C-alpha cells in the first residue's frame, strides 16, 4: 500500500487514484452500529481487475434498539 494513502479520507484517496478500476469495501462491526466521522483508507491492494480499497469510519457508535 502507498503509505500516503493510509488514513486518508476515502474521497480524497479516490481522487488521487484517478480513473483506475476500484472496488471499495467498508469495515463494519457486527450488530447495530453506525459509522461516525470520515470514512478513511485502511488498506489498498492490487488485484487482477484493478485496486481494492478497504475503508472504515473514524468511530462506530452502538445504536440502541429500544
Backbone atoms as SQL, in Angstrom:
CREATE TABLE atoms (id INTEGER PRIMARY KEY, chain TEXT, resi INTEGER, resn TEXT, atom TEXT, x REAL, y REAL, z REAL);
INSERT INTO atoms VALUES
  (1, 'A', 1, 'UNK', 'N', 0.849, -1.184, 0.000),
  (2, 'A', 1, 'UNK', 'CA', 0.000, 0.000, 0.000),
  (3, 'A', 1, 'UNK', 'C', 0.884, 1.234, 0.000),
  (4, 'A', 2, 'UNK', 'N', 0.457, 2.227, -0.721),
  (5, 'A', 2, 'UNK', 'CA', 1.147, 3.514, -0.713),
  (6, 'A', 2, 'UNK', 'C', 0.948, 4.145, 0.654),
  (7, 'A', 3, 'UNK', 'N', 2.036, 4.422, 1.414),
  (8, 'A', 3, 'UNK', 'CA', 1.885, 4.989, 2.763),
  (9, 'A', 3, 'UNK', 'C', 1.154, 6.327, 2.787),
  (10, 'A', 4, 'UNK', 'N', 1.160, 7.050, 1.671),
  (11, 'A', 4, 'UNK', 'CA', 0.468, 8.339, 1.620),
  (12, 'A', 4, 'UNK', 'C', -1.045, 8.173, 1.717),
  (13, 'A', 5, 'UNK', 'N', -1.558, 6.997, 1.359),
  (14, 'A', 5, 'UNK', 'CA', -2.997, 6.771, 1.386),
  (15, 'A', 5, 'UNK', 'C', -3.502, 6.341, 2.762),
  (16, 'A', 6, 'UNK', 'N', -2.619, 5.882, 3.640),
  (17, 'A', 6, 'UNK', 'CA', -3.024, 5.391, 4.957),
  (18, 'A', 6, 'UNK', 'C', -3.732, 6.490, 5.744),
  (19, 'A', 7, 'UNK', 'N', -4.937, 6.186, 6.179),
  (20, 'A', 7, 'UNK', 'CA', -5.795, 7.063, 6.983),
  (21, 'A', 7, 'UNK', 'C', -6.265, 8.321, 6.247),
  (22, 'A', 8, 'UNK', 'N', -6.035, 8.360, 4.963),
  (23, 'A', 8, 'UNK', 'CA', -6.528, 9.478, 4.154),
  (24, 'A', 8, 'UNK', 'C', -8.042, 9.335, 4.003),
  (25, 'A', 9, 'UNK', 'N', -8.788, 10.447, 3.985),
  (26, 'A', 9, 'UNK', 'CA', -10.222, 10.335, 3.714),
  (27, 'A', 9, 'UNK', 'C', -10.445, 9.604, 2.391),
  (28, 'A', 10, 'UNK', 'N', -11.424, 8.723, 2.370),
  (29, 'A', 10, 'UNK', 'CA', -11.696, 7.859, 1.214),
  (30, 'A', 10, 'UNK', 'C', -11.962, 8.664, -0.056),
  (31, 'A', 11, 'UNK', 'N', -12.678, 9.759, 0.047),
  (32, 'A', 11, 'UNK', 'CA', -12.991, 10.589, -1.126),
  (33, 'A', 11, 'UNK', 'C', -11.707, 11.146, -1.733),
  (34, 'A', 12, 'UNK', 'N', -10.808, 11.619, -0.901),
  (35, 'A', 12, 'UNK', 'CA', -9.541, 12.173, -1.370),
  (36, 'A', 12, 'UNK', 'C', -8.684, 11.080, -2.018),
  (37, 'A', 13, 'UNK', 'N', -8.666, 9.884, -1.434),
  (38, 'A', 13, 'UNK', 'CA', -7.897, 8.769, -1.997),
  (39, 'A', 13, 'UNK', 'C', -8.427, 8.399, -3.382),
  (40, 'A', 14, 'UNK', 'N', -9.758, 8.353, -3.534),
  (41, 'A', 14, 'UNK', 'CA', -10.339, 8.039, -4.842),
  (42, 'A', 14, 'UNK', 'C', -9.939, 9.070, -5.881),
  (43, 'A', 15, 'UNK', 'N', -9.892, 10.335, -5.485),
  (44, 'A', 15, 'UNK', 'CA', -9.477, 11.389, -6.421),
  (45, 'A', 15, 'UNK', 'C', -8.027, 11.168, -6.863),
  (46, 'A', 16, 'UNK', 'N', -7.149, 10.823, -5.912),
  (47, 'A', 16, 'UNK', 'CA', -5.738, 10.596, -6.235),
  (48, 'A', 16, 'UNK', 'C', -5.535, 9.366, -7.116),
  (49, 'A', 17, 'UNK', 'N', -6.377, 8.358, -6.941),
  (50, 'A', 17, 'UNK', 'CA', -6.245, 7.132, -7.720),
  (51, 'A', 17, 'UNK', 'C', -6.779, 7.291, -9.143),
  (52, 'A', 18, 'UNK', 'N', -7.481, 8.378, -9.383),
  (53, 'A', 18, 'UNK', 'CA', -7.928, 8.699, -10.737),
  (54, 'A', 18, 'UNK', 'C', -8.976, 7.752, -11.276),
  (55, 'A', 19, 'UNK', 'N', -8.830, 7.409, -12.556),
  (56, 'A', 19, 'UNK', 'CA', -9.849, 6.601, -13.221),
  (57, 'A', 19, 'UNK', 'C', -9.550, 5.100, -13.195),
  (58, 'A', 20, 'UNK', 'N', -8.716, 4.662, -12.258),
  (59, 'A', 20, 'UNK', 'CA', -8.425, 3.230, -12.125),
  (60, 'A', 20, 'UNK', 'C', -9.678, 2.475, -11.697),
  (61, 'A', 21, 'UNK', 'N', -9.763, 1.225, -12.112),
  (62, 'A', 21, 'UNK', 'CA', -10.864, 0.370, -11.688),
  (63, 'A', 21, 'UNK', 'C', -10.689, 0.107, -10.188),
  (64, 'A', 22, 'UNK', 'N', -11.688, 0.456, -9.403),
  (65, 'A', 22, 'UNK', 'CA', -11.563, 0.420, -7.952),
  (66, 'A', 22, 'UNK', 'C', -12.765, -0.281, -7.325),
  (67, 'A', 23, 'UNK', 'N', -12.504, -1.202, -6.433),
  (68, 'A', 23, 'UNK', 'CA', -13.558, -1.866, -5.658),
  (69, 'A', 23, 'UNK', 'C', -13.368, -1.429, -4.205),
  (70, 'A', 24, 'UNK', 'N', -14.430, -0.916, -3.584),
  (71, 'A', 24, 'UNK', 'CA', -14.347, -0.408, -2.219),
  (72, 'A', 24, 'UNK', 'C', -15.109, -1.302, -1.258),
  (73, 'A', 25, 'UNK', 'N', -14.471, -1.627, -0.145),
  (74, 'A', 25, 'UNK', 'CA', -15.084, -2.400, 0.930),
  (75, 'A', 25, 'UNK', 'C', -15.061, -1.535, 2.181),
  (76, 'A', 26, 'UNK', 'N', -16.172, -1.507, 2.917),
  (77, 'A', 26, 'UNK', 'CA', -16.254, -0.720, 4.140),
  (78, 'A', 26, 'UNK', 'C', -16.354, -1.672, 5.329),
  (79, 'A', 27, 'UNK', 'N', -15.456, -1.489, 6.297),
  (80, 'A', 27, 'UNK', 'CA', -15.457, -2.284, 7.521),
  (81, 'A', 27, 'UNK', 'C', -16.661, -1.880, 8.355),
  (82, 'A', 28, 'UNK', 'N', -17.350, -2.885, 8.883),
  (83, 'A', 28, 'UNK', 'CA', -18.466, -2.573, 9.784),
  (84, 'A', 28, 'UNK', 'C', -18.520, -3.639, 10.869),
  (85, 'A', 29, 'UNK', 'N', -18.735, -3.210, 12.098),
  (86, 'A', 29, 'UNK', 'CA', -18.843, -4.172, 13.188),
  (87, 'A', 29, 'UNK', 'C', -20.140, -4.967, 13.088),
  (88, 'A', 30, 'UNK', 'N', -20.143, -6.147, 13.665),
  (89, 'A', 30, 'UNK', 'CA', -21.333, -6.979, 13.708),
  (90, 'A', 30, 'UNK', 'C', -22.321, -6.365, 14.688),
  (91, 'A', 31, 'UNK', 'N', -23.575, -6.296, 14.322),
  (92, 'A', 31, 'UNK', 'CA', -24.608, -5.771, 15.209),
  (93, 'A', 31, 'UNK', 'C', -25.092, -4.403, 14.766),
  (94, 'A', 32, 'UNK', 'N', -25.706, -3.705, 15.700),
  (95, 'A', 32, 'UNK', 'CA', -26.324, -2.406, 15.416),
  (96, 'A', 32, 'UNK', 'C', -25.356, -1.273, 15.749),
  (97, 'A', 33, 'UNK', 'N', -24.614, -0.853, 14.749),
  (98, 'A', 33, 'UNK', 'CA', -23.638, 0.223, 14.900),
  (99, 'A', 33, 'UNK', 'C', -23.810, 1.215, 13.761),
  (100, 'A', 34, 'UNK', 'N', -23.407, 2.451, 14.004),
  (101, 'A', 34, 'UNK', 'CA', -23.429, 3.467, 12.955),
  (102, 'A', 34, 'UNK', 'C', -22.031, 4.084, 12.887),
  (103, 'A', 35, 'UNK', 'N', -21.534, 4.261, 11.649),
  (104, 'A', 35, 'UNK', 'CA', -20.233, 4.885, 11.458),
  (105, 'A', 35, 'UNK', 'C', -20.324, 6.382, 11.671),
  (106, 'A', 36, 'UNK', 'N', -19.336, 6.927, 12.385),
  (107, 'A', 36, 'UNK', 'CA', -19.309, 8.354, 12.706),
  (108, 'A', 36, 'UNK', 'C', -17.976, 8.938, 12.240),
  (109, 'A', 37, 'UNK', 'N', -18.030, 10.117, 11.680),
  (110, 'A', 37, 'UNK', 'CA', -16.811, 10.781, 11.226),
  (111, 'A', 37, 'UNK', 'C', -16.546, 10.472, 9.766),
  (112, 'A', 38, 'UNK', 'N', -15.309, 10.699, 9.377),
  (113, 'A', 38, 'UNK', 'CA', -14.926, 10.472, 7.981),
  (114, 'A', 38, 'UNK', 'C', -14.646, 9.004, 7.710),
  (115, 'A', 39, 'UNK', 'N', -14.929, 8.610, 6.503),
  (116, 'A', 39, 'UNK', 'CA', -14.571, 7.281, 6.019),
  (117, 'A', 39, 'UNK', 'C', -13.118, 7.382, 5.573),
  (118, 'A', 40, 'UNK', 'N', -12.233, 6.567, 6.184),
  (119, 'A', 40, 'UNK', 'CA', -10.790, 6.672, 5.921),
  (120, 'A', 40, 'UNK', 'C', -10.219, 5.374, 5.365),
  (121, 'A', 41, 'UNK', 'N', -9.163, 5.500, 4.593),
  (122, 'A', 41, 'UNK', 'CA', -8.493, 4.355, 3.978),
  (123, 'A', 41, 'UNK', 'C', -7.745, 3.557, 5.042),
  (124, 'A', 42, 'UNK', 'N', -7.962, 2.244, 5.037),
  (125, 'A', 42, 'UNK', 'CA', -7.227, 1.336, 5.919),
  (126, 'A', 42, 'UNK', 'C', -6.165, 0.592, 5.111),
  (127, 'A', 43, 'UNK', 'N', -6.541, 0.148, 3.914),
  (128, 'A', 43, 'UNK', 'CA', -5.618, -0.625, 3.092),
  (129, 'A', 43, 'UNK', 'C', -5.998, -0.511, 1.621),
  (130, 'A', 44, 'UNK', 'N', -4.987, -0.575, 0.769),
  (131, 'A', 44, 'UNK', 'CA', -5.196, -0.627, -0.683),
  (132, 'A', 44, 'UNK', 'C', -4.332, -1.759, -1.204),
  (133, 'A', 45, 'UNK', 'N', -4.918, -2.596, -2.057),
  (134, 'A', 45, 'UNK', 'CA', -4.111, -3.671, -2.648),
  (135, 'A', 45, 'UNK', 'C', -4.469, -3.828, -4.125),
  (136, 'A', 46, 'UNK', 'N', -3.473, -4.267, -4.870),
  (137, 'A', 46, 'UNK', 'CA', -3.661, -4.504, -6.297),
  (138, 'A', 46, 'UNK', 'C', -4.301, -5.869, -6.504),
  (139, 'A', 47, 'UNK', 'N', -5.234, -5.944, -7.449),
  (140, 'A', 47, 'UNK', 'CA', -5.864, -7.197, -7.842),
  (141, 'A', 47, 'UNK', 'C', -5.789, -7.300, -9.360),
  (142, 'A', 48, 'UNK', 'N', -6.225, -8.426, -9.897),
  (143, 'A', 48, 'UNK', 'CA', -6.219, -8.599, -11.354),
  (144, 'A', 48, 'UNK', 'C', -7.076, -7.551, -12.047),
  (145, 'A', 49, 'UNK', 'N', -8.199, -7.200, -11.433),
  (146, 'A', 49, 'UNK', 'CA', -9.131, -6.274, -12.050),
  (147, 'A', 49, 'UNK', 'C', -8.867, -4.813, -11.753),
  (148, 'A', 50, 'UNK', 'N', -7.891, -4.496, -10.925),
  (149, 'A', 50, 'UNK', 'CA', -7.622, -3.101, -10.560),
  (150, 'A', 50, 'UNK', 'C', -7.113, -2.991, -9.142),
  (151, 'A', 51, 'UNK', 'N', -7.805, -2.211, -8.327),
  (152, 'A', 51, 'UNK', 'CA', -7.411, -2.000, -6.937),
  (153, 'A', 51, 'UNK', 'C', -8.583, -2.277, -6.005),
  (154, 'A', 52, 'UNK', 'N', -8.284, -2.770, -4.817),
  (155, 'A', 52, 'UNK', 'CA', -9.284, -2.926, -3.758),
  (156, 'A', 52, 'UNK', 'C', -8.935, -1.967, -2.645),
  (157, 'A', 53, 'UNK', 'N', -9.912, -1.190, -2.247),
  (158, 'A', 53, 'UNK', 'CA', -9.744, -0.200, -1.193),
  (159, 'A', 53, 'UNK', 'C', -10.553, -0.654, 0.016),
  (160, 'A', 54, 'UNK', 'N', -9.896, -0.772, 1.160),
  (161, 'A', 54, 'UNK', 'CA', -10.567, -1.110, 2.413),
  (162, 'A', 54, 'UNK', 'C', -10.652, 0.162, 3.235),
  (163, 'A', 55, 'UNK', 'N', -11.852, 0.508, 3.686),
  (164, 'A', 55, 'UNK', 'CA', -12.054, 1.755, 4.418),
  (165, 'A', 55, 'UNK', 'C', -12.877, 1.507, 5.672),
  (166, 'A', 56, 'UNK', 'N', -12.729, 2.401, 6.634),
  (167, 'A', 56, 'UNK', 'CA', -13.501, 2.336, 7.869),
  (168, 'A', 56, 'UNK', 'C', -13.739, 3.728, 8.406),
  (169, 'A', 57, 'UNK', 'N', -14.775, 3.855, 9.197),
  (170, 'A', 57, 'UNK', 'CA', -15.087, 5.155, 9.787),
  (171, 'A', 57, 'UNK', 'C', -14.157, 5.440, 10.956),
  (172, 'A', 58, 'UNK', 'N', -14.058, 6.713, 11.322),
  (173, 'A', 58, 'UNK', 'CA', -13.202, 7.112, 12.425),
  (174, 'A', 58, 'UNK', 'C', -13.669, 6.516, 13.752),
  (175, 'A', 59, 'UNK', 'N', -14.981, 6.303, 13.862),
  (176, 'A', 59, 'UNK', 'CA', -15.554, 5.785, 15.108),
  (177, 'A', 59, 'UNK', 'C', -16.869, 5.101, 14.769),
  (178, 'A', 60, 'UNK', 'N', -17.252, 4.156, 15.600),
  (179, 'A', 60, 'UNK', 'CA', -18.543, 3.481, 15.455),
  (180, 'A', 60, 'UNK', 'C', -19.291, 3.616, 16.772),
  (181, 'A', 61, 'UNK', 'N', -20.539, 4.041, 16.717),
  (182, 'A', 61, 'UNK', 'CA', -21.386, 4.151, 17.907),
  (183, 'A', 61, 'UNK', 'C', -22.476, 3.103, 17.853),
  (184, 'A', 62, 'UNK', 'N', -22.730, 2.497, 18.986),
  (185, 'A', 62, 'UNK', 'CA', -23.784, 1.479, 19.089),
  (186, 'A', 62, 'UNK', 'C', -25.159, 2.154, 18.975),
  (187, 'A', 63, 'UNK', 'N', -26.044, 1.515, 18.248),
  (188, 'A', 63, 'UNK', 'CA', -27.409, 2.005, 18.083),
  (189, 'A', 63, 'UNK', 'C', -28.291, 1.234, 19.052),
  (190, 'A', 64, 'UNK', 'N', -28.993, 1.951, 19.907),
  (191, 'A', 64, 'UNK', 'CA', -29.917, 1.293, 20.850),
  (192, 'A', 64, 'UNK', 'C', -31.154, 0.815, 20.122),
  (193, 'A', 65, 'UNK', 'N', -31.553, -0.400, 20.373),
  (194, 'A', 65, 'UNK', 'CA', -32.732, -0.979, 19.721),
  (195, 'A', 65, 'UNK', 'C', -33.940, -0.913, 20.632),
  (196, 'A', 66, 'UNK', 'N', -34.143, 0.226, 21.274),
  (197, 'A', 66, 'UNK', 'CA', -35.294, 0.356, 22.188),
  (198, 'A', 66, 'UNK', 'C', -36.475, 0.970, 21.501);
